[in-house]
Amino acid sequence: MRTQVAIIGSGPSGLLLSLMLAKAGIDAIIVERKSRDYVLSRIRAGVLERGSVGFFDSVGVSDRLHAEGYVHEGFALSFNGHKHRVDLQKYAGKTVTVYGQTEITRDMMDARLERGLTTIYEADDVAIHDFDTANPSVTYKKDGVAHTINCDFIAGCDGFHGVCRESLPAGSYETFERIYPFGWLGILSRTPPVDHELIYANHQDGFALCSMRSANLSRYYVQCPLTDTVNDWSDNRFWDTLRARLPAETAESLITGPSIEKSIAPLRSFVAEPLRFGRLFMAGDAAHIVPPTGAKGLNLATGDVYYLSQALIGYYVDKSEKALDTYSNKALARIWKAERFSWYLTNLMHTFPENGAFGRKMQLAELGYVFSSDAAVTSIAENYVGLPY
């Protein structure tokens, strides 16, 4: 089998890259170790920057996004029992759109199917070869039969635990990581959202987040110890904890109900650099992880895909390798700015017991400053809606 670009992973970054390449007439095959249903079962955040929405527009997969997504012109930070709104339209001149990552993944999968593009699901023993030469390849087994894909380039879009980064030679890249001493316990419930916009809550007992998927589907989170398990948290305990961490007027309007999904996600900041290794390019979670506080995970992946697609289009259409050579540095410059913002907001809004009373006072002083300074709130708004490419 032969293709121009072999893409490992059918998450959002791999799907979007394939569609952007197809639009430019570049052939790509996606190889995915899991089933389509498994990929779609993964619950992820759904705050999309304007730039990400533009990329989905450009490849024709955004009709349902615009019909069902929610355009938000702001969000709230609460502390000391009061809610303070960050007006994104006023301070950054842009908005964000709330639309589940699972849904945009489904939209892109459907588009590939409708356009006759090849995706190989449930591929076993996926391996990449000779990416440091001009003749890379990918091997896998399907239903017990061995297959080889010869290609010009390999795109590693296979996530944090994927085979691409695991295949890199020792010492060929450097990692930077921060593991946070807590996780997010999240639930999904068939209840109306407590507010029409997201609420990020700073409370002495821990962080909380109120989000939504639709008019009758809410997503809520509370900070919890990493030693906790889902079984430690009954629905009643979760709702009581969430109420206690919200401003009183918000807590009073909270409508509760049975959880239909419940999970605990650890928080980490992670970057592996560089992003290019011969003819192998890393993108998305394979290259970086951010805490979900800043809503940057999916948006960073779309940024990587923008730079990588432009580099590959430049190679095939313009016959130039210049953009291939600069991909890593361009993407990493944006990645580190998003890492900084996610780190900042995580430190600002969560409880760190080791920081003690002094650390708590510093958080409150910073939050008070943010909402007394147009410059400070503008900085938060600009980063939240997404920095320029």
PEMONOR-V355151 format. One record per residue. D_LAST is the distance of its C-alpha to the last C-alpha in Angstrom with 2 decimals. Layout:
D_LAST
D_LAST
//
This chain:
35.08
32.41
28.74
25.83
23.48
25.06
22.90
24.46
23.97
23.80
21.69
18.57
16.40
19.25
20.03
16.63
16.29
19.84
19.33
16.38
18.58
21.65
20.22
19.91
23.43
22.75
25.19
24.31
26.62
25.78
28.23
28.59
31.28
31.81
32.97
30.95
32.77
31.96
28.21
28.50
30.69
28.02
27.18
23.66
21.70
20.38
17.92
14.96
11.91
11.55
8.49
10.82
13.66
12.16
11.95
15.50
16.56
15.61
17.93
20.61
21.01
20.38
23.84
25.18
22.04
22.52
26.27
26.53
23.39
23.56
21.21
21.30
20.96
21.72
23.11
25.87
26.61
30.36
32.52
36.14
36.98
34.84
31.66
29.05
26.37
22.76
22.16
18.50
19.19
21.03
18.91
15.31
16.13
14.70
16.36
16.15
18.33
20.90
21.69
23.01
21.23
24.59
24.57
21.26
22.48
25.75
24.22
22.41
25.62
27.66
25.53
25.95
29.65
30.09
28.49
30.69
28.05
29.51
28.93
31.48
32.10
34.49
34.21
36.27
36.13
32.70
32.24
30.04
31.77
31.46
27.67
28.42
30.16
29.56
31.17
29.57
31.00
31.01
34.30
35.29
38.33
38.77
42.09
43.50
42.71
40.63
37.85
35.70
32.48
31.98
28.48
26.28
23.50
23.24
20.23
21.06
19.88
23.13
22.40
23.66
27.19
26.48
28.36
25.56
25.04
28.80
29.49
27.86
30.49
31.42
29.79
26.96
24.30
24.14
23.58
22.82
24.16
25.42
27.83
28.54
32.24
31.99
30.68
29.89
32.72
31.38
33.47
33.04
35.76
36.90
36.98
35.32
32.43
33.77
31.26
29.02
26.00
25.13
27.20
26.45
29.83
30.84
34.54
36.92
37.68
34.10
30.85
30.68
28.13
29.04
26.83
27.69
27.40
29.50
32.21
34.63
32.63
31.49
29.68
30.83
30.44
32.46
32.15
34.94
36.33
35.34
39.05
39.22
39.43
39.01
42.81
43.00
41.36
43.37
41.85
44.05
42.91
39.26
39.84
42.00
39.38
36.60
38.90
39.82
36.25
35.37
36.60
40.10
39.35
36.53
38.73
41.54
39.56
38.32
39.75
40.37
41.34
41.61
38.53
37.63
35.30
35.25
33.48
32.52
29.18
28.93
25.94
24.26
21.30
20.84
18.76
20.17
18.99
18.57
17.06
18.92
22.70
24.06
23.35
22.23
18.58
17.92
15.45
15.65
18.70
20.23
17.92
17.39
18.96
18.29
21.01
20.70
21.15
17.53
16.94
14.07
15.76
15.04
11.55
10.72
12.60
10.72
7.44
9.94
11.44
8.65
8.60
12.35
13.28
11.91
13.86
16.90
16.92
16.85
19.77
21.82
21.24
20.67
22.79
20.45
19.73
17.33
14.13
16.28
17.11
13.66
12.22
13.61
12.53
8.80
8.97
11.48
9.80
7.54
10.76
13.00
11.50
11.95
15.28
16.29
15.87
17.70
20.31
20.80
21.39
23.56
25.66
25.95
27.17
29.26
32.75
33.27
37.08
37.08
35.64
38.73
39.57
37.79
34.45
35.08
35.82
32.63
30.58
32.50
32.24
28.43
28.28
30.78
28.81
25.57
27.51
29.36
26.39
23.94
21.68
21.82
21.32
18.40
16.69
17.44
16.38
12.94
12.32
14.13
12.30
8.87
6.65
3.80
0.00
//
